[in-house]
Amino acid sequence: LNREGRERLLEAFDVVNGIAAIQAQLQQNLEQTAAPPTALNIMYISDVHLASTYPLLRQYAKNFGVSLVVNTGDESQFGTAAEMTPAFRKQVRAFTKVAPMIWVAGNHDSPTTVNVMRSIPGVLVLGTKTTDPSGGFTVTAQELNAFGLHIGGLPDPRVYGAGGAFGSNEPSVVDPLERTTADQAVQGVQPNDVFDIFATHEPTAASELVKALPGRVRQVNSGHVHEQNATGDVQKDGVINLVEGSSGAGAFKEVGLDVKAVPVEFSIE
């Protein structure tokens, strides 16, 4: 490089360093000082879709003193083991060192995805998802107690690219499948069981869980639609219904498409 070229290169480095410094300051100063002290902060995330947002989410979790993370699925895109790369799994492991994660499978998560997530330290997978002889998928709900909270989890019965109803996105097909799955999943729930949180992927399934367990679900959490529900819709009839946006900002689903970029979204409760 000649003298002019070296000067321009140095100027470019100055700009890059300045941007990096600003970003670091933003991430280090995300504390919510206006919030009253609480016994437990829970972070809700969903629809990461393989995006490399876990370092940012980890910083938020640290700044807000998060003790527990609930993730309502769509971790992968096509449900293959290959796409869950070592680098991505390393990001998840680093994230769960801040707080343990309760995870339920979404409609982009295959039984293979479930097995990968079960193998990551700090990830507690709720519910099972298996391939049945007909080519569809069978899911079961599970429950646990964490930090004094009774939490249930129900995977989505669909898998992206599957045949028939299990791969459909048509509401007329999907909604009955989601409702039937939710009704069947809670048949074995004890009569006096009350859930502080019931996590699932699809909002239709979340609504059905509330109907199937009247007065016994304090909060449902779901995702799928890549958009948080409006503040006025969060609490109705004594039940908190929290629909989370995409914590992966839509990932590569919008690449090459003429659509508005989706922001990184999550909630702290």
C-alpha atoms as one frame of an Amber mdcrd trajectory, in Angstrom:
protein
   0.000   0.000   0.000   1.105   3.564  -0.651   0.803   6.271   1.969  -2.750
   7.210   0.972  -3.802   3.554   1.036  -2.335   3.025   4.503  -4.137   6.103
   5.834  -7.465   4.862   4.470  -6.866   1.419   5.962  -6.147   2.958   9.360
  -9.318   5.038   9.090 -11.296   1.891   8.308  -9.832   0.147  11.360 -10.796
   3.135  13.487 -14.405   2.886  12.281 -14.565  -0.862  12.910 -13.060  -0.475
  16.377 -15.507   2.310  17.142 -18.485   0.164  16.123 -17.172  -2.743  18.198
 -16.770  -0.481  21.226 -20.322   0.858  20.872 -21.713  -2.660  20.532 -19.818
  -3.819  23.607 -21.113  -0.868  25.630 -24.699  -1.553  24.527 -24.460  -5.197
  25.525 -22.869  -4.387  28.870 -25.474  -1.770  29.812 -28.777  -3.530  29.353
 -29.755  -3.568  32.999 -33.392  -2.822  33.723 -33.032  -0.639  36.814 -36.705
   0.355  36.824 -37.907  -3.195  37.488 -38.673  -4.127  41.113 -36.584  -6.896
  42.672 -38.069 -10.356  42.154 -37.419 -13.819  43.508 -36.895 -15.311  40.047
 -36.353 -13.959  36.550 -37.402 -16.248  33.699 -36.352 -15.654  30.098 -38.639
 -16.788  27.288 -37.181 -17.426  23.844 -38.473 -19.197  20.748 -37.823 -19.867
  17.071 -34.053 -19.470  17.072 -33.833 -21.319  13.724 -30.054 -21.870  13.953
 -29.325 -18.131  14.094 -26.143 -17.138  15.919 -27.994 -15.001  18.458 -27.119
 -17.010  21.563 -24.136 -14.781  22.499 -26.458 -11.759  22.526 -29.195 -13.636
  24.398 -26.573 -14.815  26.890 -25.572 -11.238  27.603 -29.191 -10.229  28.185
 -29.696 -13.219  30.473 -26.670 -12.171  32.536 -27.748  -8.533  32.710 -31.264
  -9.407  33.855 -30.115 -12.011  36.383 -32.039 -14.793  34.662 -32.366 -18.037
  36.642 -34.370 -20.115  34.169 -34.920 -20.111  30.392 -37.986 -21.504  28.597
 -37.586 -22.164  24.866 -40.639 -23.157  22.810 -38.747 -24.672  19.925 -37.939
 -24.410  16.240 -34.273 -24.683  17.049 -33.448 -26.145  13.650 -34.667 -25.502
  10.136 -34.877 -28.878   8.417 -34.571 -31.205  11.410 -31.221 -32.730  10.427
 -28.266 -33.524  12.678 -25.802 -31.930  10.252 -27.299 -28.455  10.567 -26.912
 -28.560  14.359 -23.222 -27.813  13.936 -20.594 -28.080  16.695 -20.251 -24.279
  16.642 -23.997 -23.794  17.173 -24.123 -26.376  19.962 -21.178 -24.644  21.611
 -23.177 -21.391  21.656 -26.096 -23.185  23.328 -23.774 -24.726  25.936 -22.317
 -21.319  26.758 -25.824 -19.898  27.079 -27.010 -22.606  29.482 -24.049 -21.930
  31.761 -25.891 -18.723  32.713 -29.193 -20.507  33.386 -30.696 -23.925  32.611
 -33.028 -24.118  29.603 -36.339 -25.947  29.398 -36.947 -26.780  25.733 -39.891
 -28.177  23.763 -39.744 -29.181  20.102 -41.346 -27.030  17.401 -42.623 -27.962
  13.954 -39.121 -27.543  12.443 -37.662 -29.914  15.033 -37.555 -33.608  14.157
 -36.878 -36.495  16.573 -33.245 -36.060  15.486 -33.292 -32.445  16.669 -34.768
 -33.581  19.977 -31.927 -36.075  20.466 -29.307 -33.408  19.724 -30.869 -30.984
  22.198 -31.021 -33.719  24.865 -27.262 -34.181  24.459 -26.427 -30.537  25.290
 -25.586 -29.924  28.959 -27.996 -27.539  30.645 -30.874 -28.247  28.223 -33.876
 -29.993  29.784 -36.064 -31.368  26.992 -39.718 -31.711  27.960 -41.861 -34.178
  26.051 -41.028 -36.889  23.551 -41.286 -36.887  19.753 -40.995 -40.091  17.777
 -41.750 -41.315  14.268 -44.709 -43.698  14.125 -45.156 -46.565  11.625 -47.630
 -44.561   9.527 -44.980 -41.969   8.721 -46.406 -39.377  11.098 -45.147 -38.364
  14.515 -46.221 -39.129  18.057 -45.596 -36.684  20.895 -46.108 -36.880  24.642
 -46.153 -34.157  27.263 -43.941 -34.112  30.342 -43.791 -32.086  33.537 -41.218
 -31.085  36.121 -40.717 -28.834  39.106 -38.103 -26.107  38.763 -37.407 -23.404
  41.355 -40.750 -24.232  42.980 -42.658 -23.899  39.700 -44.746 -26.704  38.210
 -43.963 -26.632  34.479 -45.439 -28.700  31.656 -44.152 -29.053  28.108 -45.756
 -30.358  24.910 -43.834 -30.722  21.602 -45.384 -29.822  18.260 -46.486 -32.996
  16.426 -45.410 -31.673  13.031 -42.045 -31.762  11.254 -41.109 -29.399   8.431
 -41.244 -31.213   5.088 -43.197 -34.210   6.380 -46.143 -35.636   4.501 -49.840
 -35.047   5.110 -51.066 -33.096   8.121 -47.683 -33.492   9.842 -46.041 -31.211
   7.281 -48.945 -28.891   6.583 -49.148 -25.160   7.232 -52.831 -24.834   6.358
 -54.809 -23.701   9.437 -57.758 -25.892   8.441 -55.449 -28.912   8.699 -53.036
 -27.806  11.418 -55.512 -26.493  13.997 -57.451 -29.770  14.415 -54.169 -31.692
  14.694 -52.865 -29.301  17.357 -56.111 -29.418  19.364 -56.350 -33.201  19.244
 -52.707 -33.544  20.281 -53.181 -31.193  23.239 -56.345 -32.977  24.407 -54.658
 -36.372  24.258 -51.497 -35.133  25.965 -53.250 -34.025  29.167 -55.522 -37.047
  29.640 -53.235 -38.447  32.307 -52.894 -35.213  34.301 -53.855 -35.638  37.929
 -57.137 -33.912  38.907 -55.513 -31.528  41.394 -52.436 -30.641  39.334 -51.998
 -26.913  38.675 -49.377 -25.738  36.191 -47.558 -22.451  36.726 -46.324 -22.629
  33.116 -47.315 -24.896  30.242 -44.970 -24.453  27.269 -45.742 -25.557  23.730
 -44.828 -24.351  20.257 -48.094 -23.553  18.521 -50.480 -20.882  19.905 -53.473
 -23.028  18.911 -52.161 -25.847  21.102 -51.585 -23.378  23.949 -55.199 -22.207
  23.786 -56.410 -25.807  23.754 -54.332 -26.646  26.845 -56.102 -23.885  28.763
 -59.483 -25.278  27.674 -58.531 -28.856  28.462 -57.307 -27.921  31.959 -59.784
 -25.217  33.057 -58.554 -23.236  36.040 -55.386 -25.322  36.288 -52.966 -23.431
  34.022 -51.639 -20.083  35.223 -49.613 -19.353  32.105 -49.084 -20.746  28.612
 -46.100 -19.909  26.471 -45.795 -20.489  22.723 -44.069 -19.121  19.634 -44.204
 -20.197  15.972 -45.629 -16.972  14.492 -42.374 -14.965  14.841 -44.227 -12.074
  16.439 -45.016 -11.280  20.059 -48.685 -10.979  20.905 -49.998  -7.519  21.821
 -49.745  -6.352  25.426 -53.520  -6.266  25.724 -53.701  -9.953  24.791 -51.137
 -11.202  27.298 -53.554 -11.687  30.194 -57.221 -12.609  29.885 -59.615 -14.451
  32.189 -56.898 -14.953  34.775 -54.495 -16.763  32.423 -51.228 -15.313  31.101
 -50.836 -16.131  27.398 -47.380 -15.165  26.195 -46.642 -15.657  22.489 -42.944
 -15.074  21.813 -41.421 -13.660  18.651 -38.387 -15.049  16.900 -35.325 -14.962
  19.156 -33.303 -15.775  16.040 -34.701 -12.785  14.126 -36.215 -15.205  11.631
 -32.730 -16.604  10.894 -32.136 -17.340   7.230 -35.842 -17.694   6.429 -35.874
 -14.147   5.042 -32.635 -14.377   3.077 -33.289 -13.379  -0.527 -36.917 -12.524
   0.164 -38.441  -9.083  -0.178 -39.835  -8.995   3.345 -39.349  -6.767   6.341
 -36.577  -7.937   8.649 -37.784  -9.652  11.826 -36.271  -8.296  15.070 -34.692
 -10.442  17.776 -37.397 -10.837  20.413 -37.564 -12.411  23.865 -39.278 -11.730
  27.175 -38.111 -11.483  30.778 -40.649 -12.281  33.479
